[in-house]
Each structure stands twice: as C-alpha cells, then as structure tokens.
Amino acid sequence: MRAAFDGVVRGLIMNGREVPQGLKIGDVDPRLVTDHCYTISDKARALGGSVLEAILMWKSGVLGVCSI
C-alpha cells in the first residue's frame, strides 16, 4: 500500500482484515514525529472528555432518558 505523502503511521486496521478497495485503513501523520504515535490527538482527547462528561451527567440524573 502507498500513501499520497510521507509521514509516520499512527493507526492501522488489524492485520488480516478484509476491506473493500478504497477504504481508509489507517492514519499517516505528516509531521514525522515518532513520539506522536504514543499519544492521542487533541481532537481525540476532547471527544473522550465530552463522552465522559455526558456519561457522568447521565449517571447523576441530570440528563434523564434520551431518545432519537
């Protein structure tokens, strides 16, 4: 497989999985900083914090029952 630009692989789908052609199977970080492979992005940290906050609010009874 080839990437359109140079970089460090930060995430890759598990070996042996079958996927349709053209599916995104990983992330390439163009900053070329290997240490970033062992950390989470600011976006991922913000999303995780938001999910945790929603769970805590739901468990405390602030949110009640949600329906879509």
Summary of the structure (lengths in Angstrom):
residues: 68
radius of gyration: 17.7
end to end distance: 39.9
largest distance: 49.1
contacts: 102
relative contact order: 0.15
helix: 34%
strand: 13%
